[in-house]
Amino acid sequence: MGSKKKLKIIFAGTPLFSVHSLSALIEAGHEVVAVYTQPDRRAGRGQKLAESPVKKLAMEKNIPVYQPETLRDAVEQKKLAALSADIMVVVAYGLLLPPPVLEAPLYGCINVHASLLPHWRGAAPIQRAILAGDTKTGVTIMQMNEGLDTGDMLYKVECPIHADETSATLHDRLAVLGSEALLNTLQNRDSLSPEKQDNALASYAHKLSKNEAKLDWQRPAIELDRQIRAFNPWPSAETQCDGQLLKIWRAEILSQKTDAAPGEIVRVSKAGIDVATGEGLLRLLKIQLPNGKPLPVLDILNARSSLFSTGHLLK
């Protein structure tokens, strides 16, 4: 592949994370001949069919959109092969690519993955990195094979994970970093040396579930803080206070120690709600009451101060 050549590309992606890469390809002048994205899904309270962010951009740019339920179907594989693409770029698409699809483009398929492979292969690398307390992450551009994020690495770029980082903020930084890494890879592909992954160093980023959202106050404050940040915005960490469900959106670890029981509210002030944990104190800064919006604690205390009293237990 000539490094200066504008490529004929099939793009496959679904969520907002993918949009940055698709935009970058279009702006760089590559010919995106087709966009593959997940079928429209029902979402929201009204359960209306919603188009993916990638589909919306493709339609704005008049790029043909394909939304098969699977790519294992021979008819769908023939449609894709008939596009005669130079390369297929995959960014958080959500469907497995069988061998006929992997082999259809002239230069195969490459993937933009939001971790430093082989660390955090799988569906939720951003959240798992924060949850594990990693201090850095990044983006890997990978030549795809039949395995799950196991292909040869073409290009990697690192970025730090800040102490107050949420999945939302890290997602946005990595989406931009990924689009830049993608263009760099396509521009310099002839000079890149594919590197095999060391499977012995691999870790797996399991898909998130709502069951993981509940805070266990027996755990140390540092782990609870990671959980709150990792699950912001979804599924959002939660606890119970006086029988009411609270979602916790932001907190900070306090340096002082306490002998209070885990889950006990030890102090309520304008600064926040200080809660004892299995090790240390955690100050709640932004919370959400049932049927309410996420708000700074001070705003909620002004209206519902009786709900949060010293000695109350969070469960």
N, C-alpha and C positions, 0 to 999 in steps of 0.2 A: 504494500500500500504506500503510495507516494505521500510524503509527509505534508506537502502543500496542497494535495488534491482535496477538493470538496467532495464529500462522500454522499452516496445514496444510502440513506439510513432508514431502518425500521426502528421505531421507538416503542418500548413497552414499559408502562408505568401506570400507577393509579392515584396515590395520595398526593398531598401538597408537596411533600418532600421531592417527588419526581418532577414537579413543574419547573423547578429551577434548572434542571438539566435539559429538559425539552426546550425551554426558552433560550438557553445558552447555545444549543445546536442550531436553532432557527436564526438567532442573531449572528452566529458565526458564518452563516451562509451555506451550511450543509443542506442537502435536499432530503427533507424528511418525507418519504413517500407514503408512509402509513403510520398510524398510532394504534397500538393495541392497549386496551385497558379493561378493567373488570366490568362485567355487566352492571347496569344501573341497579342500585340496591335501595330498598326502602329504609328511610331514616327519619329521625325526629318524632315528635309527638303525633304528628298526623300520618306518619308512616307513608309519606309520599315517595315516589321513585326519585332518587337523586343521582345526578350525573357526577362522575369523578372529577376532581380538579383538572386532571390531565385531559379528559375528554372536552371539558369546557374550553381549555386553551387551544386544543386541536381544531375544534369547530370554529373558533375565532379566526384561526389562521387558514381555514379551508383545507385542512389536511384530512384525508380519509380516515375514518375511525372504525376499528374492528373490535368487537366485544364477545368473543366466543366464551362459552362456559368452560371449555377445555381445549387444549392444543394437542390432545392425543388422537383427535379425529382426523382421519386421512384426508377428508375433504378440506378441512381447515389448514392442514399442512400444505396441501397443494396450492391453496390460495396464497399462503405466505411465501412459498417458494417462487410463485409466479411474479412476485414483486421484484425479483432479481436485485436484491439489495447488496451493497458492499458489506454492510455490517448491521447487526442488530444490537441496540443499546437498551439494556434492561435496568430499570431503577424502581425498586419496590413495586413490582408488577403484581405479585400474588398468585401466579400460576407457575407450575413446574414446566420446564421446556424439555420435551422428549428429544431423543437423538435426531430425528428428521428435521426438527426446527433448529437445533443447535448447529446442524451442518448445512442448512439452506443458504445463509448469506455467504458471500465470497470469503470473508474473513471471520466467519463465525459470529459468536455473541459475546459481548462484554457486559459486565455488571458493575454498577456503582454501589458499594456496600459501606454502611456507616459504622465501620469499626476497623481496627488494625488487625486484619486477619493474620493467623488463624483464630485470634481471640474474638469471641462473640459472633460465631456463625449463627444464622437463624433470624427469627422474625423481629426480635425486640432488642437490638444491640445498644441503642441509645439508653433505654431505661435500665437494662442490666448493668451497664457500665457504671451508672450513677449509684445504683443499688449496691453494687459490690465495693464502692468506695474508690474506684479507679481515679487516678489523678490525670490521666491523659487518654485520649481516644484519637479518632481520625477517620479517614476514608481510604478504602482500598478499591482500586480498579482491577477487576479480575477477568481473565478469559474463562468463560463458563464451560463447565463439563456437566456430566449427569448428576454429580453429587450436590449436596446442599452447601453452597458457598465453599467448595473445595478446590476450585480451579486455580490455575497458575496466576500469581500476582504480577500485574504489569506496572503498577504505580501506586505508591502509598504517600500519604501526607498526614502529619500529626497535628493535633491541637490539644491544648490543656482543657481539663474539666475544672471549672472554677468552684470554689467552696460553696457558693450560693446557687450553683447551676441547677436548673430544672430541666426536665425532659423537653419542655417547650422551647427554652432558650437554646439548649444544645442542638435540638432538631434544626432550628433556623440557621445556626452557624454551620452545621455540617451540610445542610442542603446547598448553601452557597459554596462551601469548600468542595463539595462533591461535583458541582457543575464546573468549577475551575479545573479540578483534577481530570475530569472527563475530557475537556477541550485540550488540555495539555497532553493527555494520552493519545488522542487522535492525531494531534499535530506532530508528535514525536515518536509515533509507534515504530517506525523503522529502526530507531536507535535504542528501543527498550529491550531489556533482557528479561523474559518471563522467569519468575522465581517460584519454585514449587513450595507449597505450604508444608510445614512440619506438623503432621497430625498429632504428635505427642504434646504439642503446645495448644491444641484446640480447646475451646470452651463453647458451650451452646447457649444461645440467648432464647430461652423458651418464650413463647407468646404470653403476653400478660393476661391475667384473669381477674375478675372482680373479687374473687375469693382472697386475693392477696392484699386487698385494700385495707383490711382491718388492722389498726394499730394495736400491738401487744405491749402494754406499758411495762411489762417485766423486762423488756429488752433495753439495752443502753440508749441513752439520748442520741448518740452519734448514729446508731442504726436507724432509729425512728426518723431522724432528720433526713437521712438518705432516702428512706421509704417515701416520705412526704414529697421530696424533690423529684424522685424518680417517677412517681405516679401523678405528677402535675403535667398535663391536664387530665390524663385518664389512666386508671379508673378513679383517681383522686383518693387519697388516704382518708380513713374515716374512723370515728369512735362514737361511743354513746355517752351522753351526759343527761342524767335525770330522765332516762327513758327516751331521749330525743337523739336522733342521728345527727352527728356533726361531721362535715367534711373539712379536712384540714389542708389548706392550700400553701401556707408558708409558716415556717417556724425558725427558731435559732437556738443553738446550744448555749447554755449558760455555764460559766466556769465554777460557780459555787456548788458545794455539795449539800445534800439534804438527808435527813433520817426519815422523811415521810414515806408512806407506803406508795409503791408504784401506782400511778394513775391519780394520786391525790393532788388537788389544786392547792398549792401552797401560798400563792400570792396572785391577786388580781389588781392591775393598775392600768394606767393609760398606756404603758409600754407594752402590755400584753398579759396573757394568762400563763402563769408559770406552773408547770406540772412535773411532779416527781416521776422518775423512770427507774428502771432496774439499776441504772448507773447514771447519776447526774440529773440536772434539771433541763427541761425543754420549754421554751417560751413560745406560745402560739401567737402568731402575728396576724394571720388572715384566715378566717373560717367562714363556713357557710351553714346556715340553719336550714331545716326542711322548707322547701318551696321558696327559699330566698336566693340571693346572689352572693357570691364570694365577696366579703367585705373585710376591711381592717378591723381588728378586734375592738378598737376604740368606738367605731361606729355602732357595733352590735351592743357593746356595753351600755351605751347611752340609751338604748331602747329596751334591752333585756338583761339588765344587770343582775336581776334576781336569779337567773339561770346559773350564773357562775359565782359561786361563793367558796371562800376558803374552806377546805375540808371535804368538799364534794369530790366524788370519785368519777374518773372517766374509765369506761370499760370497753 
